Amino acid sequence: MSLNRIEPALPAHAFRTFQITAPIASHFRKATCAEVDCPNWLNGWRVRVENLTPELLHTARTSGRRYREESPAEGTTWLVFEPGQPCFRAAEHRTPLGKPELYLVRDGDFRQHFGQARQHTRPEYWLEEMSENQQRLIGAKQRG
């Protein structure tokens, strides 16, 4: 997905980026469908056979998941999977570890970062730096 951004009037080094992040690698773990209340696990799901490649159809039918085939109309067949079993995206499910977010400040913007990101030890310090930055920008604009 591409972002629709307005090209900034100033170079990247004129900007400062304030970011709150919780990286997937350090702040989340893999989870089961049950742990994340996956709608497919809770309610079951269906897949239209005609939309699948032969390889995907074979994978769905031999996945070990319980299903039945329904053909409500000619040329339309569904594989209907029962609730309470892992969905086909189970490997993508994640749940948070409860770690606090990272409060980062970077020199630069989305085009380029300069130097290492600074990580604040407390959210209020990050907020204070961001507020000071905003006041500096307001003062610069008022001075012209």
N, CA, C and O of each residue as an XYZ file, in Angstrom:
576
protein
N       0.847     -1.182      0.000
C       0.000      0.000      0.000
C       0.885      1.235      0.000
O       1.746      1.384      0.868
N       0.687      2.096     -0.939
C       1.481      3.317     -0.987
C       0.767      4.427     -0.223
O      -0.462      4.494     -0.182
N       1.570      5.288      0.374
C       1.021      6.417      1.118
C       0.930      7.621      0.206
O       1.767      7.822     -0.674
N      -0.080      8.402      0.427
C      -0.251      9.642     -0.325
C       0.241     10.781      0.561
O      -0.498     11.297      1.399
N       1.505     11.165      0.361
C       2.116     12.199      1.192
C       2.382     13.449      0.371
O       2.707     13.383     -0.815
N       2.238     14.567      1.020
C       2.604     15.846      0.415
C       4.112     15.982      0.541
O       4.669     15.766      1.618
N       4.765     16.334     -0.537
C       6.217     16.496     -0.502
C       6.561     17.709      0.368
O       6.095     18.816      0.097
N       7.368     17.509      1.405
C       7.727     18.620      2.289
C       8.506     19.704      1.549
O       9.241     19.423      0.602
N       8.334     20.942      1.997
C       9.007     22.081      1.381
C      10.457     22.199      1.839
O      11.269     22.854      1.185
N      10.781     21.561      2.966
C      12.132     21.649      3.516
C      12.844     20.309      3.361
O      12.193     19.281      3.170
N      14.169     20.311      3.442
C      14.912     19.044      3.349
C      14.698     18.200      4.609
O      14.282     18.711      5.648
N      14.987     16.912      4.499
C      14.745     15.966      5.594
C      15.453     16.379      6.883
O      14.905     16.189      7.969
N      16.648     16.935      6.786
C      17.393     17.284      7.997
C      16.737     18.423      8.786
O      17.127     18.676      9.926
N      15.768     19.102      8.215
C      15.075     20.188      8.918
C      13.957     19.663      9.822
O      13.307     20.441     10.519
N      13.738     18.376      9.812
C      12.626     17.789     10.555
C      13.107     16.925     11.711
O      14.259     16.495     11.756
N      12.199     16.686     12.634
C      12.415     15.774     13.755
C      11.169     14.898     13.837
O      10.042     15.388     13.767
N      11.393     13.595     13.987
C      10.294     12.633     14.037
C      10.115     12.133     15.462
O      11.069     11.676     16.092
N       8.892     12.222     15.966
C       8.542     11.705     17.283
C       7.679     10.471     17.057
O       6.652     10.532     16.382
N       8.109      9.349     17.632
C       7.464      8.078     17.330
C       7.247      7.278     18.612
O       8.122      7.199     19.474
N       6.051      6.686     18.711
C       5.757      5.717     19.759
C       5.566      4.393     19.033
O       4.737      4.286     18.129
N       6.332      3.391     19.430
C       6.277      2.131     18.703
C       6.312      0.943     19.660
O       6.832      1.026     20.773
N       5.753     -0.142     19.199
C       5.810     -1.428     19.893
C       6.139     -2.470     18.824
O       5.232     -3.073     18.251
N       7.419     -2.684     18.553
C       7.804     -3.580     17.468
C       7.273     -5.001     17.664
O       7.257     -5.525     18.778
N       6.851     -5.597     16.586
C       6.312     -6.953     16.648
C       7.352     -7.917     17.206
O       7.021     -8.783     18.015
N       8.608     -7.775     16.782
C       9.650     -8.718     17.190
C       9.893     -8.733     18.698
O      10.207     -9.781     19.262
N       9.751     -7.589     19.350
C      10.078     -7.516     20.779
C       8.871     -7.355     21.698
O       8.980     -7.599     22.900
N       7.745     -6.956     21.167
C       6.600     -6.643     22.014
C       5.406     -7.580     21.822
O       4.388     -7.431     22.498
N       5.524     -8.533     20.914
C       4.435     -9.468     20.647
C       4.992    -10.884     20.548
O       6.183    -11.078     20.302
N       4.131    -11.856     20.740
C       4.478    -13.253     20.526
C       3.411    -13.885     19.653
O       2.307    -13.359     19.512
N       3.762    -15.028     19.067
C       2.778    -15.759     18.280
C       1.652    -16.188     19.209
O       1.870    -16.471     20.387
N       0.445    -16.231     18.657
C      -0.718    -16.590     19.457
C      -1.612    -17.544     18.670
O      -1.537    -17.635     17.445
N      -2.443    -18.238     19.403
C      -3.403    -19.134     18.763
C      -4.648    -18.359     18.361
O      -4.873    -17.236     18.813
N      -5.441    -18.971     17.515
C      -6.716    -18.349     17.115
C      -7.575    -18.074     18.348
O      -8.214    -17.026     18.439
N      -7.591    -19.010     19.293
C      -8.402    -18.846     20.502
C      -7.937    -17.646     21.323
O      -8.764    -16.908     21.859
N      -6.622    -17.442     21.426
C      -6.093    -16.341     22.230
C      -6.464    -14.976     21.678
O      -6.620    -14.024     22.443
N      -6.607    -14.864     20.361
C      -6.899    -13.566     19.754
C      -8.367    -13.440     19.347
O      -8.742    -12.496     18.651
N      -9.192    -14.386     19.780
C     -10.619    -14.380     19.411
C     -10.791    -14.230     17.906
O     -11.582    -13.413     17.434
N     -10.052    -15.017     17.177
C     -10.123    -15.003     15.713
C     -11.559    -15.295     15.272
O     -12.128    -16.308     15.679
N     -12.150    -14.435     14.456
C     -13.536    -14.659     14.020
C     -13.717    -15.992     13.296
O     -14.764    -16.626     13.419
N     -12.704    -16.419     12.542
C     -12.815    -17.704     11.854
C     -12.822    -18.860     12.844
O     -13.552    -19.832     12.651
N     -12.033    -18.771     13.884
C     -12.012    -19.800     14.917
C     -13.339    -19.803     15.676
O     -13.877    -20.865     15.990
N     -13.855    -18.629     15.963
C     -15.108    -18.524     16.719
C     -16.326    -18.969     15.910
O     -17.203    -19.658     16.432
N     -16.381    -18.578     14.644
C     -17.600    -18.771     13.845
C     -17.451    -19.750     12.689
O     -18.440    -20.114     12.053
N     -16.233    -20.176     12.416
C     -15.991    -20.953     11.211
C     -15.832    -20.007     10.031
O     -15.986    -18.794     10.173
N     -15.526    -20.561      8.874
C     -15.347    -19.731      7.688
C     -15.580    -20.573      6.455
O     -15.666    -21.800      6.517
N     -15.681    -19.890      5.343
C     -15.875    -20.614      4.089
C     -14.993    -20.007      3.006
O     -14.639    -18.829      3.039
N     -14.651    -20.869      2.039
C     -13.786    -20.479      0.943
C     -14.454    -20.950     -0.341
O     -14.880    -22.100     -0.445
N     -14.541    -20.062     -1.308
C     -15.145    -20.435     -2.591
C     -14.122    -21.195     -3.434
O     -13.039    -20.690     -3.727
N     -14.484    -22.399     -3.810
C     -13.593    -23.285     -4.555
C     -13.159    -22.654     -5.867
O     -11.990    -22.759     -6.238
N     -14.066    -22.006     -6.574
C     -13.765    -21.433     -7.886
C     -12.733    -20.313     -7.826
O     -12.149    -19.962     -8.851
N     -12.500    -19.751     -6.653
C     -11.510    -18.675     -6.507
C     -10.115    -19.185     -6.154
O      -9.174    -18.397     -6.052
N      -9.978    -20.489     -5.968
C      -8.705    -21.057     -5.552
C      -7.933    -21.646     -6.724
O      -8.514    -22.194     -7.661
N      -6.634    -21.523     -6.652
C      -5.792    -22.224     -7.626
C      -5.845    -23.711     -7.272
O      -6.214    -24.059     -6.150
N      -5.488    -24.584     -8.196
C      -5.467    -26.017     -7.863
C      -4.590    -26.331     -6.650
O      -4.934    -27.199     -5.848
N      -3.453    -25.627     -6.508
C      -2.565    -25.856     -5.370
C      -3.229    -25.451     -4.055
O      -3.144    -26.175     -3.063
N      -3.887    -24.298     -4.052
C      -4.563    -23.848     -2.830
C      -5.747    -24.743     -2.491
O      -5.995    -25.022     -1.318
N      -6.464    -25.185     -3.483
C      -7.589    -26.091     -3.243
C      -7.082    -27.391     -2.616
O      -7.676    -27.894     -1.662
N      -5.999    -27.928     -3.144
C      -5.412    -29.143     -2.585
C      -4.987    -28.909     -1.138
O      -5.248    -29.737     -0.266
N      -4.335    -27.783     -0.890
C      -3.888    -27.448      0.466
C      -5.071    -27.343      1.415
O      -5.017    -27.865      2.529
N      -6.137    -26.678      0.993
C      -7.319    -26.529      1.850
C      -7.936    -27.880      2.165
O      -8.305    -28.150      3.308
N      -8.047    -28.719      1.164
C      -8.702    -30.028      1.354
C      -7.854    -30.995      2.172
O      -8.398    -31.883      2.828
N      -6.549    -30.842      2.144
C      -5.671    -31.777      2.857
C      -5.039    -31.151      4.100
O      -4.062    -31.683      4.627
N      -5.587    -30.023      4.577
C      -5.003    -29.300      5.712
C      -5.255    -29.982      7.049
O      -4.635    -29.626      8.052
N      -6.144    -30.944      7.075
C      -6.487    -31.593      8.342
C      -7.613    -30.885      9.078
O      -8.028    -31.326     10.150
N      -8.103    -29.804      8.519
C      -9.217    -29.089      9.147
C     -10.530    -29.718      8.694
O     -10.657    -30.192      7.565
N     -11.515    -29.709      9.615
C     -12.836    -30.271      9.313
C     -13.624    -29.308      8.441
O     -13.698    -28.116      8.737
N     -14.209    -29.816      7.376
C     -15.005    -28.987      6.470
C     -16.038    -29.857      5.770
O     -15.967    -31.085      5.787
N     -16.984    -29.186      5.164
C     -17.956    -29.838      4.281
C     -18.034    -28.997      3.013
O     -17.734    -27.803      3.029
N     -18.436    -29.623      1.926
C     -18.598    -28.898      0.667
C     -20.071    -28.580      0.473
O     -20.935    -29.429      0.689
N     -20.344    -27.359      0.069
C     -21.709    -26.923     -0.244
C     -21.723    -26.356     -1.648
O     -20.817    -25.629     -2.055
N     -22.779    -26.708     -2.387
C     -22.971    -26.169     -3.743
C     -24.367    -25.568     -3.824
O     -25.306    -26.238     -4.255
N     -24.513    -24.297     -3.408
C     -25.842    -23.676     -3.404
C     -26.394    -23.410     -4.800
O     -27.606    -23.279     -4.976
N     -25.513    -23.331     -5.789
C     -25.949    -23.095     -7.168
C     -24.938    -23.741     -8.096
O     -23.795    -23.993     -7.712
N     -25.363    -24.001     -9.302
C     -24.461    -24.598    -10.271
C     -23.281    -23.668    -10.525
O     -23.460    -22.470    -10.745
N     -22.068    -24.230    -10.493
C     -20.869    -23.434    -10.715
C     -20.372    -22.712     -9.474
O     -19.416    -21.940     -9.547
N     -21.009    -22.953     -8.341
C     -20.611    -22.323     -7.079
C     -20.459    -23.409     -6.024
O     -21.422    -24.080     -5.654
N     -19.230    -23.567     -5.548
C     -18.951    -24.555     -4.506
C     -18.146    -23.876     -3.401
O     -17.212    -23.118     -3.659
N     -18.532    -24.168     -2.188
C     -17.855    -23.610     -1.017
C     -17.294    -24.726     -0.163
O     -17.928    -25.770     -0.005
N     -16.122    -24.516      0.384
C     -15.609    -25.347      1.462
C     -15.965    -24.614      2.748
O     -15.501    -23.498      2.981
N     -16.783    -25.236      3.576
C     -17.266    -24.603      4.802
C     -16.548    -25.262      5.984
O     -16.738    -26.446      6.260
N     -15.729    -24.478      6.667
C     -14.915    -24.988      7.767
C     -15.616    -24.734      9.098
O     -16.183    -23.664      9.322
N     -15.566    -25.734      9.975
C     -16.229    -25.666     11.281
C     -15.509    -24.705     12.223
O     -14.303    -24.493     12.092
N     -16.244    -24.123     13.172
C     -15.599    -23.294     14.201
C     -14.713    -24.150     15.111
O     -14.816    -25.377     15.124
N     -13.853    -23.490     15.861
C     -13.049    -24.167     16.872
C     -11.792    -24.831     16.345
O     -11.220    -25.690     17.017
N     -11.354    -24.451     15.165
C     -10.105    -25.001     14.622
C      -9.284    -23.853     14.044
O      -9.827    -22.815     13.667
N      -7.971    -24.051     13.980
C      -7.113    -22.973     13.495
C      -7.471    -22.547     12.067
O      -7.723    -23.380     11.196
N      -7.486    -21.247     11.857
C      -7.761    -20.728     10.517
C      -6.497    -20.822      9.664
O      -5.442    -21.229     10.152
N      -6.607    -20.447      8.406
C      -5.459    -20.531      7.511
C      -4.432    -19.429      7.766
O      -3.336    -19.468      7.206
N      -4.767    -18.461      8.591
C      -3.815    -17.388      8.928
C      -3.348    -17.488     10.378
O      -2.867    -16.510     10.950
N      -3.491    -18.662     10.962
C      -3.135    -18.848     12.377
C      -1.678    -18.482     12.651
O      -1.369    -17.970     13.727
N      -0.790    -18.730     11.714
C       0.635    -18.428     11.921
C       0.894    -16.929     12.011
O       1.957    -16.520     12.479
N      -0.048    -16.104     11.573
C       0.118    -14.648     11.598
C      -0.409    -14.006     12.877
O      -0.141    -12.832     13.135
N      -1.159    -14.768     13.685
C      -1.755    -14.193     14.896
C      -0.668    -13.833     15.912
O       0.274    -14.595     16.127
N      -0.816    -12.662     16.532
C       0.117    -12.183     17.549
C      -0.684    -11.609     18.712
O      -1.805    -11.128     18.548
N      -0.072    -11.675     19.888
C      -0.671    -11.068     21.071
C       0.415    -10.279     21.797
O       1.575    -10.692     21.805
N       0.055     -9.151     22.405
C       1.077     -8.319     23.058
C       1.647     -8.991     24.303
O       0.957     -9.745     24.990
N       2.917     -8.706     24.580
C       3.589     -9.235     25.761
C       3.390     -8.340     26.988
O       3.771     -8.717     28.097
N       2.805     -7.175     26.798
C       2.591     -6.266     27.914
C       3.779     -5.357     28.192
O       3.817     -4.682     29.221
N       4.740     -5.335     27.294
C       5.890     -4.439     27.458
C       5.471     -3.005     27.150
O       4.599     -2.777     26.311
N       6.086     -2.043     27.824
C       5.767     -0.653     27.501
C       6.283     -0.286     26.106
O       7.270     -0.843     25.626
N       5.604      0.647     25.480
C       5.995      1.117     24.154
C       7.351      1.805     24.225
O       7.814      2.194     25.298
N       7.969      1.946     23.075
C       9.227      2.674     22.970
C       8.917      4.093     22.508
O       8.182      4.292     21.542
N       9.481      5.074     23.203
C       9.273      6.484     22.886
C      10.548      7.007     22.245
O      11.551      7.230     22.923
N      10.499      7.200     20.927
C      11.689      7.528     20.158
C      11.617      8.924     19.555
O      10.538      9.438     19.263
N      12.787      9.525     19.376
C      12.926     10.796     18.668
C      14.064     10.606     17.676
O      15.156     10.163     18.033
N      13.786     10.950     16.424
C      14.794     10.827     15.362
C      14.953     12.176     14.678
O      13.982     12.908     14.486
N      16.163     12.488     14.320
C      16.400     13.660     13.484
C      16.119     13.238     12.050
O      16.601     12.197     11.603
N      15.345     14.035     11.329
C      14.946     13.704      9.965
C      13.476     13.342      9.914
O      12.753     13.438     10.906
N      13.049     12.916      8.716
C      11.647     12.543      8.544
C      11.569     11.213      7.804
O      12.533     10.448      7.797
N      10.417     10.933      7.178
C      10.218      9.659      6.502
C      11.171      9.445      5.334
O      11.388      8.308      4.915
N      11.740     10.517      4.806
C      12.656     10.386      3.671
C      14.040      9.911      4.094
O      14.677      9.118      3.400
N      14.496     10.402      5.240
C      15.830     10.046      5.699
C      15.960     10.368      7.180
O      15.497     11.412      7.640
N      16.595      9.459      7.928
C      16.911      9.705      9.330
C      18.405      9.963      9.451
O      19.205      9.431      8.681
N      18.767     10.782     10.423
C      20.155     11.148     10.636
C      20.556     10.712     12.033
O      19.933     11.120     13.013
N      21.587      9.888     12.136
C      22.062      9.430     13.437
C      21.128      8.414     14.062
O      20.159      7.968     13.447
N      21.438      8.060     15.295
C      20.658      7.082     16.032
C      19.398      7.726     16.618
O      19.387      8.911     16.952
N      18.347      6.927     16.734
C      17.145      7.399     17.420
C      17.450      7.513     18.912
O      18.174      6.691     19.474
N      16.901      8.519     19.530
C      17.015      8.663     20.979
C      15.776      8.038     21.602
O      14.651      8.324     21.192
N      15.990      7.189     22.588
C      14.863      6.551     23.262
C      14.703      7.142     24.650
O      15.632      7.129     25.458
N      13.505      7.662     24.917
C      13.232      8.223     26.239
C      12.889      7.109     27.218
O      12.262      6.115     26.852
N      13.305      7.288     28.455
C      13.046      6.285     29.481
C      11.650      6.417     30.072
O      11.138      5.478     30.681
N      11.043      7.571     29.895
C       9.686      7.783     30.416
C       8.871      8.547     29.390
O       9.397      9.440     28.726
N       7.576      8.206     29.248
C       6.733      8.893     28.259
C       6.669     10.404     28.478
O       6.608     11.170     27.517
N       6.683     10.824     29.718
C       6.569     12.268     29.976
C       7.796     13.039     29.484
O       7.679     14.212     29.127
N       8.973     12.401     29.457
C      10.161     13.060     28.918
C      10.031     13.236     27.401
O      10.394     14.272     26.843
N       9.505     12.197     26.757
C       9.262     12.253     25.308
C       8.272     13.369     25.000
O       8.479     14.160     24.080
N       7.193     13.425     25.778
C       6.168     14.457     25.589
C       6.736     15.850     25.824
O       6.405     16.793     25.105
N       7.589     15.973     26.830
C       8.212     17.268     27.105
C       9.081     17.706     25.923
O       9.018     18.864     25.509
N       9.889     16.794     25.377
C      10.723     17.153     24.232
C       9.873     17.520     23.024
O      10.193     18.463     22.300
N       8.788     16.777     22.805
C       7.914     17.089     21.680
C       7.260     18.464     21.872
O       7.151     19.235     20.918
N       6.830     18.768     23.083
C       6.220     20.078     23.366
C       7.223     21.206     23.148
O       6.878     22.244     22.583
N       8.452     21.008     23.591
C       9.485     22.018     23.386
C       9.752     22.219     21.890
O       9.957     23.345     21.435
N       9.748     21.133     21.143
C       9.948     21.217     19.700
C       8.807     22.005     19.051
O       9.047     22.831     18.171
N       7.584     21.756     19.475
C       6.430     22.481     18.934
C       6.530     23.974     19.246
O       6.252     24.814     18.391
N       6.927     24.293     20.468
C       7.071     25.707     20.848
C       8.166     26.381     20.025
O       8.022     27.537     19.627
N       9.258     25.664     19.772
C      10.343     26.195     18.952
C       9.838     26.489     17.540
O      10.165     27.526     16.963
N       9.042     25.574     16.985
C       8.499     25.767     15.643
C       7.522     26.936     15.591
O       7.527     27.716     14.638
N       6.693     27.052     16.609
C       5.730     28.175     16.668
C       6.483     29.498     16.752
O       6.125     30.466     16.082
N       7.538     29.537     17.587
C       8.334     30.757     17.713
C       9.017     31.108     16.409
O       9.061     32.280     16.036
N       9.544     30.137     15.718
C      10.209     30.383     14.425
C       9.219     30.895     13.392
O       9.549     31.771     12.593
N       8.023     30.362     13.403
C       6.999     30.812     12.443
C       6.586     32.252     12.749
O       6.403     33.049     11.828
N       6.440     32.592     14.019
C       6.035     33.937     14.405
C       7.127     34.973     14.072
O       6.828     36.124     13.753
N       8.373     34.548     14.151
C       9.470     35.459     13.810
C       9.595     35.638     12.288
O      10.212     36.590     11.810
N       8.997     34.704     11.544
C       9.017     34.819     10.088
C      10.130     34.051      9.526
O      10.311     34.026      8.308
